[in-house]
Amino acid sequence: MPMPKSFPGETDPLANRFGSVIATVMSAAARVAGYVIYGFLRMIYRRDPAMIALFLGVPLAIALLVWLVLR
């Protein structure tokens, strides 16, 4: 189905909704990344080697498992 033509100053409502969803997802991802970085830096500051190893080891183990399954 062809896109309806929009007049100057008007935008496609579907594009606005899609942009809103993308912005919301990126905002949530940035917040999660901020919490993760904050937690990691706090662990480094407290010099807790067991937590640092766990923090780094779990994602590496998951990546290794995914790689083994997909290869």
N, C-alpha and C positions, 0 to 999 in steps of 0.2 A: 504494500500500500504506500503510495507516494506521500511524502511529507507535505502537509498543508503550507502554503506560502504565508509568511508572516509579514505584517506591515512594519514599516520603520518604527522602532521603539518597542515593538512586541517581541517576545521570545517564545520559544517552544516550551510548553509546560512540562513535557516529558524530559526535556534536557535539563530544566531547572530541578526536577525531582531527582534525576540521576546525579547531578552535581551536588545536590544536598546530601545524598546518600554517601557519595565518595568523600565529601568533606567530613561527615560524621565519622566514617570509618577511619579516616586518616587522623582525626582528632583523638579518637579512642586509642589508636595505635601509638600515637606520640605520647599520650599519658602513660600507657603501659611501659613504653620504652623508658620514660623518665623515672618511673618507679623502679624498674629493673636496674638502671644505671645508679640511681640513688642507693639502692640496697647493696649493690656490688661495691661502690665506693665506701659505704659505711663498713662493710665487712673488711675491706682492705685497711681502713683507718683503725679498726679494732684489732687487726692482725690475728684473725681467727682462721688458721690454715685449713681446718676441717670444713668449715662452711665455704671457703673459697674453692676448695677442691670439689665439694658437692655442687656448688653453683656452676662451675665449669664442666664438671664430669657428666652431669645429667644431660645437658644438651649434646655433648659429644657422643654419649652413649645412644641417644635417640637418633642422631645423624648417622652413626655407624649402623644401627639397626635398619634404618630406612635404606641406606646404601646397600646393605647385604640383601635386603628383600627385593630391591629394584634392579639389581645388576643381572 
